[in-house]
Amino acid sequence: MAIEAYDLIIVGGGPIGLACAIEAQKKNLKYLIIEKGAIVNSIFNYPLYMTFFSTAERLEIGDIPFNCLAPKPGRQEALEYYRNIHRYF
């Protein structure tokens, strides 16, 4: 059985883990994300109608705009945004 080698192992598939993976991809590094749950599982477990303290602009990753209706996004908008980021990259 062959063992695969990675340049980078990222623990956690939340927003920071995704941002790290995007940067690794830009630098042509071979990476692996290890996550115990779904992508952005931490946000998935937030209260249903939670609103972030940060603005959408401060939550952006990968140079992809985070558009939302309110000044500060909610849990559902964040889940949709980060899952779309995952699909894009």
PDB file of N, CA, C and O in Angstrom:
ATOM      1  N   MET A   1       0.844  -1.178   0.000  1.00  0.00           N
ATOM      2  CA  MET A   1       0.000   0.000   0.000  1.00  0.00           C
ATOM      3  C   MET A   1       0.891   1.244   0.000  1.00  0.00           C
ATOM      4  O   MET A   1       1.792   1.370   0.830  1.00  0.00           O
ATOM      5  N   ALA A   2       0.635   2.148  -0.925  1.00  0.00           N
ATOM      6  CA  ALA A   2       1.428   3.371  -1.038  1.00  0.00           C
ATOM      7  C   ALA A   2       0.888   4.440  -0.084  1.00  0.00           C
ATOM      8  O   ALA A   2      -0.320   4.576   0.107  1.00  0.00           O
ATOM      9  N   ILE A   3       1.803   5.179   0.496  1.00  0.00           N
ATOM     10  CA  ILE A   3       1.433   6.286   1.376  1.00  0.00           C
ATOM     11  C   ILE A   3       1.546   7.571   0.570  1.00  0.00           C
ATOM     12  O   ILE A   3       2.569   7.842  -0.058  1.00  0.00           O
ATOM     13  N   GLU A   4       0.462   8.364   0.599  1.00  0.00           N
ATOM     14  CA  GLU A   4       0.476   9.626  -0.129  1.00  0.00           C
ATOM     15  C   GLU A   4       1.164  10.700   0.690  1.00  0.00           C
ATOM     16  O   GLU A   4       0.985  10.776   1.906  1.00  0.00           O
ATOM     17  N   ALA A   5       1.943  11.521   0.030  1.00  0.00           N
ATOM     18  CA  ALA A   5       2.631  12.625   0.706  1.00  0.00           C
ATOM     19  C   ALA A   5       1.925  13.936   0.383  1.00  0.00           C
ATOM     20  O   ALA A   5       1.495  14.171  -0.746  1.00  0.00           O
ATOM     21  N   TYR A   6       1.818  14.771   1.387  1.00  0.00           N
ATOM     22  CA  TYR A   6       1.204  16.091   1.226  1.00  0.00           C
ATOM     23  C   TYR A   6       2.189  17.162   1.665  1.00  0.00           C
ATOM     24  O   TYR A   6       3.019  16.938   2.545  1.00  0.00           O
ATOM     25  N   ASP A   7       2.086  18.313   1.047  1.00  0.00           N
ATOM     26  CA  ASP A   7       2.866  19.466   1.474  1.00  0.00           C
ATOM     27  C   ASP A   7       2.260  20.082   2.729  1.00  0.00           C
ATOM     28  O   ASP A   7       2.958  20.679   3.548  1.00  0.00           O
ATOM     29  N   LEU A   8       0.943  19.922   2.860  1.00  0.00           N
ATOM     30  CA  LEU A   8       0.215  20.590   3.937  1.00  0.00           C
ATOM     31  C   LEU A   8      -0.989  19.757   4.352  1.00  0.00           C
ATOM     32  O   LEU A   8      -1.734  19.263   3.506  1.00  0.00           O
ATOM     33  N   ILE A   9      -1.174  19.606   5.648  1.00  0.00           N
ATOM     34  CA  ILE A   9      -2.383  18.975   6.200  1.00  0.00           C
ATOM     35  C   ILE A   9      -3.109  20.060   6.978  1.00  0.00           C
ATOM     36  O   ILE A   9      -2.537  20.684   7.872  1.00  0.00           O
ATOM     37  N   ILE A  10      -4.367  20.282   6.634  1.00  0.00           N
ATOM     38  CA  ILE A  10      -5.184  21.315   7.276  1.00  0.00           C
ATOM     39  C   ILE A  10      -6.205  20.617   8.162  1.00  0.00           C
ATOM     40  O   ILE A  10      -6.989  19.791   7.693  1.00  0.00           O
ATOM     41  N   VAL A  11      -6.187  20.954   9.435  1.00  0.00           N
ATOM     42  CA  VAL A  11      -7.134  20.365  10.379  1.00  0.00           C
ATOM     43  C   VAL A  11      -8.297  21.330  10.543  1.00  0.00           C
ATOM     44  O   VAL A  11      -8.151  22.413  11.111  1.00  0.00           O
ATOM     45  N   GLY A  12      -9.443  20.922  10.040  1.00  0.00           N
ATOM     46  CA  GLY A  12     -10.658  21.729  10.140  1.00  0.00           C
ATOM     47  C   GLY A  12     -11.065  22.303   8.803  1.00  0.00           C
ATOM     48  O   GLY A  12     -10.267  22.941   8.116  1.00  0.00           O
ATOM     49  N   GLY A  13     -12.321  22.071   8.436  1.00  0.00           N
ATOM     50  CA  GLY A  13     -12.851  22.554   7.167  1.00  0.00           C
ATOM     51  C   GLY A  13     -13.765  23.752   7.346  1.00  0.00           C
ATOM     52  O   GLY A  13     -14.732  23.922   6.603  1.00  0.00           O
ATOM     53  N   GLY A  14     -13.455  24.584   8.337  1.00  0.00           N
ATOM     54  CA  GLY A  14     -14.217  25.814   8.535  1.00  0.00           C
ATOM     55  C   GLY A  14     -13.675  26.916   7.643  1.00  0.00           C
ATOM     56  O   GLY A  14     -12.869  26.649   6.752  1.00  0.00           O
ATOM     57  N   PRO A  15     -14.106  28.151   7.869  1.00  0.00           N
ATOM     58  CA  PRO A  15     -13.645  29.259   7.028  1.00  0.00           C
ATOM     59  C   PRO A  15     -12.126  29.403   6.975  1.00  0.00           C
ATOM     60  O   PRO A  15     -11.574  29.659   5.905  1.00  0.00           O
ATOM     61  N   ILE A  16     -11.448  29.247   8.094  1.00  0.00           N
ATOM     62  CA  ILE A  16      -9.984  29.383   8.095  1.00  0.00           C
ATOM     63  C   ILE A  16      -9.333  28.215   7.355  1.00  0.00           C
ATOM     64  O   ILE A  16      -8.377  28.414   6.605  1.00  0.00           O
ATOM     65  N   GLY A  17      -9.840  27.008   7.559  1.00  0.00           N
ATOM     66  CA  GLY A  17      -9.320  25.853   6.833  1.00  0.00           C
ATOM     67  C   GLY A  17      -9.502  26.012   5.336  1.00  0.00           C
ATOM     68  O   GLY A  17      -8.601  25.694   4.561  1.00  0.00           O
ATOM     69  N   LEU A  18     -10.672  26.508   4.924  1.00  0.00           N
ATOM     70  CA  LEU A  18     -10.909  26.746   3.501  1.00  0.00           C
ATOM     71  C   LEU A  18      -9.968  27.817   2.961  1.00  0.00           C
ATOM     72  O   LEU A  18      -9.430  27.674   1.863  1.00  0.00           O
ATOM     73  N   ALA A  19      -9.769  28.884   3.724  1.00  0.00           N
ATOM     74  CA  ALA A  19      -8.858  29.948   3.296  1.00  0.00           C
ATOM     75  C   ALA A  19      -7.432  29.411   3.145  1.00  0.00           C
ATOM     76  O   ALA A  19      -6.731  29.773   2.200  1.00  0.00           O
ATOM     77  N   CYS A  20      -7.005  28.562   4.059  1.00  0.00           N
ATOM     78  CA  CYS A  20      -5.671  27.945   3.959  1.00  0.00           C
ATOM     79  C   CYS A  20      -5.571  27.074   2.708  1.00  0.00           C
ATOM     80  O   CYS A  20      -4.555  27.094   2.013  1.00  0.00           O
ATOM     81  N   ALA A  21      -6.621  26.314   2.423  1.00  0.00           N
ATOM     82  CA  ALA A  21      -6.624  25.450   1.239  1.00  0.00           C
ATOM     83  C   ALA A  21      -6.564  26.272  -0.042  1.00  0.00           C
ATOM     84  O   ALA A  21      -5.883  25.891  -0.993  1.00  0.00           O
ATOM     85  N   ILE A  22      -7.264  27.386  -0.072  1.00  0.00           N
ATOM     86  CA  ILE A  22      -7.240  28.255  -1.256  1.00  0.00           C
ATOM     87  C   ILE A  22      -5.824  28.778  -1.486  1.00  0.00           C
ATOM     88  O   ILE A  22      -5.336  28.783  -2.616  1.00  0.00           O
ATOM     89  N   GLU A  23      -5.175  29.214  -0.423  1.00  0.00           N
ATOM     90  CA  GLU A  23      -3.802  29.726  -0.559  1.00  0.00           C
ATOM     91  C   GLU A  23      -2.844  28.616  -0.966  1.00  0.00           C
ATOM     92  O   GLU A  23      -1.935  28.846  -1.764  1.00  0.00           O
ATOM     93  N   ALA A  24      -3.038  27.411  -0.426  1.00  0.00           N
ATOM     94  CA  ALA A  24      -2.191  26.275  -0.801  1.00  0.00           C
ATOM     95  C   ALA A  24      -2.376  25.947  -2.284  1.00  0.00           C
ATOM     96  O   ALA A  24      -1.408  25.664  -2.991  1.00  0.00           O
ATOM     97  N   GLN A  25      -3.618  25.989  -2.743  1.00  0.00           N
ATOM     98  CA  GLN A  25      -3.917  25.721  -4.151  1.00  0.00           C
ATOM     99  C   GLN A  25      -3.252  26.755  -5.047  1.00  0.00           C
ATOM    100  O   GLN A  25      -2.720  26.403  -6.100  1.00  0.00           O
ATOM    101  N   LYS A  26      -3.269  28.022  -4.652  1.00  0.00           N
ATOM    102  CA  LYS A  26      -2.622  29.086  -5.429  1.00  0.00           C
ATOM    103  C   LYS A  26      -1.125  28.851  -5.564  1.00  0.00           C
ATOM    104  O   LYS A  26      -0.519  29.243  -6.561  1.00  0.00           O
ATOM    105  N   LYS A  27      -0.529  28.214  -4.562  1.00  0.00           N
ATOM    106  CA  LYS A  27       0.915  27.970  -4.562  1.00  0.00           C
ATOM    107  C   LYS A  27       1.255  26.564  -5.073  1.00  0.00           C
ATOM    108  O   LYS A  27       2.391  26.105  -4.948  1.00  0.00           O
ATOM    109  N   ASN A  28       0.254  25.891  -5.651  1.00  0.00           N
ATOM    110  CA  ASN A  28       0.433  24.540  -6.197  1.00  0.00           C
ATOM    111  C   ASN A  28       0.941  23.533  -5.168  1.00  0.00           C
ATOM    112  O   ASN A  28       1.725  22.645  -5.502  1.00  0.00           O
ATOM    113  N   LEU A  29       0.502  23.667  -3.935  1.00  0.00           N
ATOM    114  CA  LEU A  29       0.859  22.709  -2.891  1.00  0.00           C
ATOM    115  C   LEU A  29      -0.178  21.590  -2.858  1.00  0.00           C
ATOM    116  O   LEU A  29      -1.362  21.813  -3.110  1.00  0.00           O
ATOM    117  N   LYS A  30       0.281  20.412  -2.549  1.00  0.00           N
ATOM    118  CA  LYS A  30      -0.629  19.273  -2.386  1.00  0.00           C
ATOM    119  C   LYS A  30      -1.092  19.287  -0.935  1.00  0.00           C
ATOM    120  O   LYS A  30      -0.275  19.198  -0.018  1.00  0.00           O
ATOM    121  N   TYR A  31      -2.409  19.398  -0.724  1.00  0.00           N
ATOM    122  CA  TYR A  31      -2.937  19.536   0.630  1.00  0.00           C
ATOM    123  C   TYR A  31      -4.094  18.576   0.880  1.00  0.00           C
ATOM    124  O   TYR A  31      -4.699  18.038  -0.047  1.00  0.00           O
ATOM    125  N   LEU A  32      -4.373  18.387   2.146  1.00  0.00           N
ATOM    126  CA  LEU A  32      -5.485  17.552   2.583  1.00  0.00           C
ATOM    127  C   LEU A  32      -6.173  18.272   3.731  1.00  0.00           C
ATOM    128  O   LEU A  32      -5.521  18.714   4.677  1.00  0.00           O
ATOM    129  N   ILE A  33      -7.498  18.388   3.645  1.00  0.00           N
ATOM    130  CA  ILE A  33      -8.279  18.956   4.749  1.00  0.00           C
ATOM    131  C   ILE A  33      -8.886  17.796   5.526  1.00  0.00           C
ATOM    132  O   ILE A  33      -9.522  16.910   4.955  1.00  0.00           O
ATOM    133  N   ILE A  34      -8.678  17.819   6.834  1.00  0.00           N
ATOM    134  CA  ILE A  34      -9.284  16.811   7.710  1.00  0.00           C
ATOM    135  C   ILE A  34     -10.351  17.514   8.531  1.00  0.00           C
ATOM    136  O   ILE A  34     -10.063  18.458   9.266  1.00  0.00           O
ATOM    137  N   GLU A  35     -11.584  17.045   8.400  1.00  0.00           N
ATOM    138  CA  GLU A  35     -12.727  17.642   9.097  1.00  0.00           C
ATOM    139  C   GLU A  35     -13.579  16.525   9.666  1.00  0.00           C
ATOM    140  O   GLU A  35     -13.860  15.544   8.977  1.00  0.00           O
ATOM    141  N   LYS A  36     -13.993  16.663  10.913  1.00  0.00           N
ATOM    142  CA  LYS A  36     -14.789  15.609  11.552  1.00  0.00           C
ATOM    143  C   LYS A  36     -16.241  15.597  11.086  1.00  0.00           C
ATOM    144  O   LYS A  36     -16.937  14.595  11.254  1.00  0.00           O
ATOM    145  N   GLY A  37     -16.698  16.690  10.509  1.00  0.00           N
ATOM    146  CA  GLY A  37     -18.084  16.772  10.055  1.00  0.00           C
ATOM    147  C   GLY A  37     -18.142  17.264   8.622  1.00  0.00           C
ATOM    148  O   GLY A  37     -17.255  16.982   7.816  1.00  0.00           O
ATOM    149  N   ALA A  38     -19.193  17.999   8.317  1.00  0.00           N
ATOM    150  CA  ALA A  38     -19.376  18.573   6.984  1.00  0.00           C
ATOM    151  C   ALA A  38     -18.509  19.816   6.825  1.00  0.00           C
ATOM    152  O   ALA A  38     -17.963  20.334   7.799  1.00  0.00           O
ATOM    153  N   ILE A  39     -18.388  20.288   5.584  1.00  0.00           N
ATOM    154  CA  ILE A  39     -17.686  21.557   5.351  1.00  0.00           C
ATOM    155  C   ILE A  39     -18.367  22.628   6.188  1.00  0.00           C
ATOM    156  O   ILE A  39     -19.595  22.667   6.269  1.00  0.00           O
ATOM    157  N   VAL A  40     -17.598  23.476   6.796  1.00  0.00           N
ATOM    158  CA  VAL A  40     -18.035  24.517   7.742  1.00  0.00           C
ATOM    159  C   VAL A  40     -18.998  23.961   8.791  1.00  0.00           C
ATOM    160  O   VAL A  40     -20.026  24.565   9.098  1.00  0.00           O
ATOM    161  N   ASN A  41     -18.642  22.804   9.327  1.00  0.00           N
ATOM    162  CA  ASN A  41     -19.458  22.133  10.338  1.00  0.00           C
ATOM    163  C   ASN A  41     -19.686  23.009  11.562  1.00  0.00           C
ATOM    164  O   ASN A  41     -20.754  22.956  12.173  1.00  0.00           O
ATOM    165  N   SER A  42     -18.694  23.814  11.924  1.00  0.00           N
ATOM    166  CA  SER A  42     -18.844  24.689  13.090  1.00  0.00           C
ATOM    167  C   SER A  42     -19.997  25.671  12.880  1.00  0.00           C
ATOM    168  O   SER A  42     -20.785  25.901  13.797  1.00  0.00           O
ATOM    169  N   ILE A  43     -20.101  26.249  11.685  1.00  0.00           N
ATOM    170  CA  ILE A  43     -21.186  27.185  11.393  1.00  0.00           C
ATOM    171  C   ILE A  43     -22.521  26.449  11.316  1.00  0.00           C
ATOM    172  O   ILE A  43     -23.553  26.984  11.723  1.00  0.00           O
ATOM    173  N   PHE A  44     -22.500  25.230  10.796  1.00  0.00           N
ATOM    174  CA  PHE A  44     -23.718  24.422  10.723  1.00  0.00           C
ATOM    175  C   PHE A  44     -24.329  24.230  12.115  1.00  0.00           C
ATOM    176  O   PHE A  44     -25.549  24.155  12.259  1.00  0.00           O
ATOM    177  N   ASN A  45     -23.478  24.151  13.128  1.00  0.00           N
ATOM    178  CA  ASN A  45     -23.948  23.928  14.498  1.00  0.00           C
ATOM    179  C   ASN A  45     -24.298  25.210  15.249  1.00  0.00           C
ATOM    180  O   ASN A  45     -24.718  25.145  16.404  1.00  0.00           O
ATOM    181  N   TYR A  46     -24.136  26.362  14.624  1.00  0.00           N
ATOM    182  CA  TYR A  46     -24.546  27.621  15.261  1.00  0.00           C
ATOM    183  C   TYR A  46     -26.065  27.644  15.399  1.00  0.00           C
ATOM    184  O   TYR A  46     -26.757  26.914  14.690  1.00  0.00           O
ATOM    185  N   PRO A  47     -26.592  28.470  16.298  1.00  0.00           N
ATOM    186  CA  PRO A  47     -28.056  28.611  16.400  1.00  0.00           C
ATOM    187  C   PRO A  47     -28.657  29.021  15.047  1.00  0.00           C
ATOM    188  O   PRO A  47     -28.044  29.776  14.291  1.00  0.00           O
ATOM    189  N   LEU A  48     -29.834  28.527  14.761  1.00  0.00           N
ATOM    190  CA  LEU A  48     -30.467  28.683  13.452  1.00  0.00           C
ATOM    191  C   LEU A  48     -30.533  30.129  12.972  1.00  0.00           C
ATOM    192  O   LEU A  48     -30.248  30.393  11.804  1.00  0.00           O
ATOM    193  N   TYR A  49     -30.895  31.060  13.826  1.00  0.00           N
ATOM    194  CA  TYR A  49     -31.075  32.450  13.400  1.00  0.00           C
ATOM    195  C   TYR A  49     -29.965  33.371  13.910  1.00  0.00           C
ATOM    196  O   TYR A  49     -30.182  34.566  14.110  1.00  0.00           O
ATOM    197  N   MET A  50     -28.788  32.807  14.117  1.00  0.00           N
ATOM    198  CA  MET A  50     -27.664  33.599  14.609  1.00  0.00           C
ATOM    199  C   MET A  50     -27.193  34.596  13.554  1.00  0.00           C
ATOM    200  O   MET A  50     -27.164  34.291  12.362  1.00  0.00           O
ATOM    201  N   THR A  51     -26.829  35.780  14.006  1.00  0.00           N
ATOM    202  CA  THR A  51     -26.242  36.803  13.138  1.00  0.00           C
ATOM    203  C   THR A  51     -24.797  37.002  13.570  1.00  0.00           C
ATOM    204  O   THR A  51     -24.501  37.027  14.764  1.00  0.00           O
ATOM    205  N   PHE A  52     -23.900  37.143  12.606  1.00  0.00           N
ATOM    206  CA  PHE A  52     -22.492  37.356  12.904  1.00  0.00           C
ATOM    207  C   PHE A  52     -22.260  38.776  13.415  1.00  0.00           C
ATOM    208  O   PHE A  52     -23.013  39.692  13.085  1.00  0.00           O
ATOM    209  N   PHE A  53     -21.230  38.951  14.211  1.00  0.00           N
ATOM    210  CA  PHE A  53     -20.836  40.282  14.672  1.00  0.00           C
ATOM    211  C   PHE A  53     -20.090  41.023  13.576  1.00  0.00           C
ATOM    212  O   PHE A  53     -20.150  42.250  13.497  1.00  0.00           O
ATOM    213  N   SER A  54     -19.383  40.277  12.727  1.00  0.00           N
ATOM    214  CA  SER A  54     -18.597  40.873  11.641  1.00  0.00           C
ATOM    215  C   SER A  54     -19.470  41.168  10.433  1.00  0.00           C
ATOM    216  O   SER A  54     -20.524  40.561  10.242  1.00  0.00           O
ATOM    217  N   THR A  55     -19.013  42.104   9.627  1.00  0.00           N
ATOM    218  CA  THR A  55     -19.701  42.385   8.374  1.00  0.00           C
ATOM    219  C   THR A  55     -19.342  41.308   7.350  1.00  0.00           C
ATOM    220  O   THR A  55     -18.356  40.589   7.509  1.00  0.00           O
ATOM    221  N   ALA A  56     -20.146  41.208   6.312  1.00  0.00           N
ATOM    222  CA  ALA A  56     -19.890  40.229   5.254  1.00  0.00           C
ATOM    223  C   ALA A  56     -18.510  40.446   4.639  1.00  0.00           C
ATOM    224  O   ALA A  56     -17.812  39.482   4.323  1.00  0.00           O
ATOM    225  N   GLU A  57     -18.120  41.695   4.470  1.00  0.00           N
ATOM    226  CA  GLU A  57     -16.818  42.005   3.879  1.00  0.00           C
ATOM    227  C   GLU A  57     -15.663  41.393   4.677  1.00  0.00           C
ATOM    228  O   GLU A  57     -14.682  40.935   4.091  1.00  0.00           O
ATOM    229  N   ARG A  58     -15.772  41.383   5.990  1.00  0.00           N
ATOM    230  CA  ARG A  58     -14.697  40.832   6.838  1.00  0.00           C
ATOM    231  C   ARG A  58     -14.692  39.305   6.869  1.00  0.00           C
ATOM    232  O   ARG A  58     -13.720  38.700   7.319  1.00  0.00           O
ATOM    233  N   LEU A  59     -15.760  38.683   6.400  1.00  0.00           N
ATOM    234  CA  LEU A  59     -15.857  37.219   6.393  1.00  0.00           C
ATOM    235  C   LEU A  59     -15.485  36.618   5.042  1.00  0.00           C
ATOM    236  O   LEU A  59     -15.487  35.397   4.885  1.00  0.00           O
ATOM    237  N   GLU A  60     -15.171  37.458   4.075  1.00  0.00           N
ATOM    238  CA  GLU A  60     -14.831  36.993   2.731  1.00  0.00           C
ATOM    239  C   GLU A  60     -13.514  36.239   2.709  1.00  0.00           C
ATOM    240  O   GLU A  60     -12.588  36.560   3.454  1.00  0.00           O
ATOM    241  N   ILE A  61     -13.439  35.227   1.842  1.00  0.00           N
ATOM    242  CA  ILE A  61     -12.183  34.514   1.604  1.00  0.00           C
ATOM    243  C   ILE A  61     -12.033  34.283   0.103  1.00  0.00           C
ATOM    244  O   ILE A  61     -13.009  34.337  -0.645  1.00  0.00           O
ATOM    245  N   GLY A  62     -10.819  34.029  -0.320  1.00  0.00           N
ATOM    246  CA  GLY A  62     -10.543  33.691  -1.714  1.00  0.00           C
ATOM    247  C   GLY A  62     -10.864  34.773  -2.715  1.00  0.00           C
ATOM    248  O   GLY A  62     -11.086  34.476  -3.889  1.00  0.00           O
ATOM    249  N   ASP A  63     -10.893  36.023  -2.282  1.00  0.00           N
ATOM    250  CA  ASP A  63     -11.216  37.150  -3.173  1.00  0.00           C
ATOM    251  C   ASP A  63     -12.595  37.017  -3.820  1.00  0.00           C
ATOM    252  O   ASP A  63     -12.831  37.552  -4.903  1.00  0.00           O
ATOM    253  N   ILE A  64     -13.499  36.307  -3.158  1.00  0.00           N
ATOM    254  CA  ILE A  64     -14.876  36.144  -3.634  1.00  0.00           C
ATOM    255  C   ILE A  64     -15.778  37.000  -2.754  1.00  0.00           C
ATOM    256  O   ILE A  64     -15.796  36.808  -1.538  1.00  0.00           O
ATOM    257  N   PRO A  65     -16.522  37.933  -3.324  1.00  0.00           N
ATOM    258  CA  PRO A  65     -17.388  38.798  -2.516  1.00  0.00           C
ATOM    259  C   PRO A  65     -18.465  38.007  -1.770  1.00  0.00           C
ATOM    260  O   PRO A  65     -19.013  37.040  -2.298  1.00  0.00           O
ATOM    261  N   PHE A  66     -18.753  38.422  -0.562  1.00  0.00           N
ATOM    262  CA  PHE A  66     -19.812  37.832   0.262  1.00  0.00           C
ATOM    263  C   PHE A  66     -20.954  38.842   0.256  1.00  0.00           C
ATOM    264  O   PHE A  66     -20.941  39.807   1.021  1.00  0.00           O
ATOM    265  N   ASN A  67     -21.923  38.621  -0.594  1.00  0.00           N
ATOM    266  CA  ASN A  67     -23.070  39.518  -0.711  1.00  0.00           C
ATOM    267  C   ASN A  67     -24.206  39.038   0.175  1.00  0.00           C
ATOM    268  O   ASN A  67     -24.560  37.859   0.166  1.00  0.00           O
ATOM    269  N   CYS A  68     -24.769  39.955   0.935  1.00  0.00           N
ATOM    270  CA  CYS A  68     -25.938  39.630   1.746  1.00  0.00           C
ATOM    271  C   CYS A  68     -26.813  40.864   1.854  1.00  0.00           C
ATOM    272  O   CYS A  68     -26.366  41.981   1.592  1.00  0.00           O
ATOM    273  N   LEU A  69     -28.050  40.658   2.239  1.00  0.00           N
ATOM    274  CA  LEU A  69     -29.014  41.751   2.291  1.00  0.00           C
ATOM    275  C   LEU A  69     -28.797  42.671   3.483  1.00  0.00           C
ATOM    276  O   LEU A  69     -28.857  43.893   3.344  1.00  0.00           O
ATOM    277  N   ALA A  70     -28.548  42.098   4.641  1.00  0.00           N
ATOM    278  CA  ALA A  70     -28.363  42.879   5.871  1.00  0.00           C
ATOM    279  C   ALA A  70     -26.904  43.300   5.995  1.00  0.00           C
ATOM    280  O   ALA A  70     -26.045  42.741   5.313  1.00  0.00           O
ATOM    281  N   PRO A  71     -26.610  44.279   6.856  1.00  0.00           N
ATOM    282  CA  PRO A  71     -25.209  44.682   7.056  1.00  0.00           C
ATOM    283  C   PRO A  71     -24.334  43.545   7.594  1.00  0.00           C
ATOM    284  O   PRO A  71     -23.142  43.466   7.297  1.00  0.00           O
ATOM    285  N   LYS A  72     -24.951  42.671   8.387  1.00  0.00           N
ATOM    286  CA  LYS A  72     -24.216  41.535   8.954  1.00  0.00           C
ATOM    287  C   LYS A  72     -24.953  40.251   8.592  1.00  0.00           C
ATOM    288  O   LYS A  72     -26.161  40.144   8.799  1.00  0.00           O
ATOM    289  N   PRO A  73     -24.221  39.271   8.047  1.00  0.00           N
ATOM    290  CA  PRO A  73     -24.875  38.046   7.586  1.00  0.00           C
ATOM    291  C   PRO A  73     -25.318  37.147   8.736  1.00  0.00           C
ATOM    292  O   PRO A  73     -24.827  37.245   9.861  1.00  0.00           O
ATOM    293  N   GLY A  74     -26.250  36.281   8.416  1.00  0.00           N
ATOM    294  CA  GLY A  74     -26.711  35.278   9.364  1.00  0.00           C
ATOM    295  C   GLY A  74     -26.111  33.922   9.049  1.00  0.00           C
ATOM    296  O   GLY A  74     -25.368  33.766   8.080  1.00  0.00           O
ATOM    297  N   ARG A  75     -26.439  32.952   9.872  1.00  0.00           N
ATOM    298  CA  ARG A  75     -25.922  31.593   9.745  1.00  0.00           C
ATOM    299  C   ARG A  75     -26.209  31.012   8.365  1.00  0.00           C
ATOM    300  O   ARG A  75     -25.304  30.471   7.730  1.00  0.00           O
ATOM    301  N   GLN A  76     -27.441  31.112   7.890  1.00  0.00           N
ATOM    302  CA  GLN A  76     -27.817  30.513   6.610  1.00  0.00           C
ATOM    303  C   GLN A  76     -27.027  31.119   5.449  1.00  0.00           C
ATOM    304  O   GLN A  76     -26.574  30.405   4.555  1.00  0.00           O
ATOM    305  N   GLU A  77     -26.868  32.437   5.474  1.00  0.00           N
ATOM    306  CA  GLU A  77     -26.099  33.095   4.407  1.00  0.00           C
ATOM    307  C   GLU A  77     -24.641  32.652   4.440  1.00  0.00           C
ATOM    308  O   GLU A  77     -24.031  32.433   3.393  1.00  0.00           O
ATOM    309  N   ALA A  78     -24.086  32.520   5.640  1.00  0.00           N
ATOM    310  CA  ALA A  78     -22.693  32.090   5.772  1.00  0.00           C
ATOM    311  C   ALA A  78     -22.514  30.658   5.279  1.00  0.00           C
ATOM    312  O   ALA A  78     -21.548  30.358   4.577  1.00  0.00           O
ATOM    313  N   LEU A  79     -23.438  29.778   5.643  1.00  0.00           N
ATOM    314  CA  LEU A  79     -23.349  28.394   5.154  1.00  0.00           C
ATOM    315  C   LEU A  79     -23.370  28.358   3.634  1.00  0.00           C
ATOM    316  O   LEU A  79     -22.568  27.662   3.013  1.00  0.00           O
ATOM    317  N   GLU A  80     -24.274  29.096   3.047  1.00  0.00           N
ATOM    318  CA  GLU A  80     -24.374  29.133   1.587  1.00  0.00           C
ATOM    319  C   GLU A  80     -23.097  29.700   0.966  1.00  0.00           C
ATOM    320  O   GLU A  80     -22.588  29.155  -0.014  1.00  0.00           O
ATOM    321  N   TYR A  81     -22.586  30.781   1.526  1.00  0.00           N
ATOM    322  CA  TYR A  81     -21.375  31.412   0.991  1.00  0.00           C
ATOM    323  C   TYR A  81     -20.182  30.445   1.038  1.00  0.00           C
ATOM    324  O   TYR A  81     -19.523  30.229   0.021  1.00  0.00           O
ATOM    325  N   TYR A  82     -19.906  29.869   2.203  1.00  0.00           N
ATOM    326  CA  TYR A  82     -18.724  29.015   2.341  1.00  0.00           C
ATOM    327  C   TYR A  82     -18.862  27.718   1.565  1.00  0.00           C
ATOM    328  O   TYR A  82     -17.866  27.199   1.062  1.00  0.00           O
ATOM    329  N   ARG A  83     -20.063  27.183   1.455  1.00  0.00           N
ATOM    330  CA  ARG A  83     -20.252  25.978   0.647  1.00  0.00           C
ATOM    331  C   ARG A  83     -20.061  26.292  -0.837  1.00  0.00           C
ATOM    332  O   ARG A  83     -19.546  25.461  -1.587  1.00  0.00           O
ATOM    333  N   ASN A  84     -20.473  27.483  -1.261  1.00  0.00           N
ATOM    334  CA  ASN A  84     -20.222  27.908  -2.641  1.00  0.00           C
ATOM    335  C   ASN A  84     -18.734  28.110  -2.899  1.00  0.00           C
ATOM    336  O   ASN A  84     -18.234  27.799  -3.981  1.00  0.00           O
ATOM    337  N   ILE A  85     -18.032  28.633  -1.898  1.00  0.00           N
ATOM    338  CA  ILE A  85     -16.566  28.781  -2.011  1.00  0.00           C
ATOM    339  C   ILE A  85     -15.935  27.397  -2.215  1.00  0.00           C
ATOM    340  O   ILE A  85     -15.065  27.223  -3.068  1.00  0.00           O
ATOM    341  N   HIS A  86     -16.378  26.433  -1.432  1.00  0.00           N
ATOM    342  CA  HIS A  86     -15.859  25.064  -1.545  1.00  0.00           C
ATOM    343  C   HIS A  86     -16.104  24.506  -2.947  1.00  0.00           C
ATOM    344  O   HIS A  86     -15.209  23.898  -3.535  1.00  0.00           O
ATOM    345  N   ARG A  87     -17.293  24.705  -3.480  1.00  0.00           N
ATOM    346  CA  ARG A  87     -17.611  24.218  -4.822  1.00  0.00           C
ATOM    347  C   ARG A  87     -16.757  24.943  -5.885  1.00  0.00           C
ATOM    348  O   ARG A  87     -16.298  24.329  -6.848  1.00  0.00           O
ATOM    349  N   TYR A  88     -16.559  26.227  -5.693  1.00  0.00           N
ATOM    350  CA  TYR A  88     -15.804  27.026  -6.671  1.00  0.00           C
ATOM    351  C   TYR A  88     -14.350  26.575  -6.761  1.00  0.00           C
ATOM    352  O   TYR A  88     -13.808  26.422  -7.856  1.00  0.00           O
ATOM    353  N   PHE A  89     -13.726  26.364  -5.614  1.00  0.00           N
ATOM    354  CA  PHE A  89     -12.314  25.994  -5.612  1.00  0.00           C
ATOM    355  C   PHE A  89     -12.135  24.491  -5.638  1.00  0.00           C
ATOM    356  O   PHE A  89     -11.004  24.004  -5.640  1.00  0.00           O
TER     357      PHE A  89
END
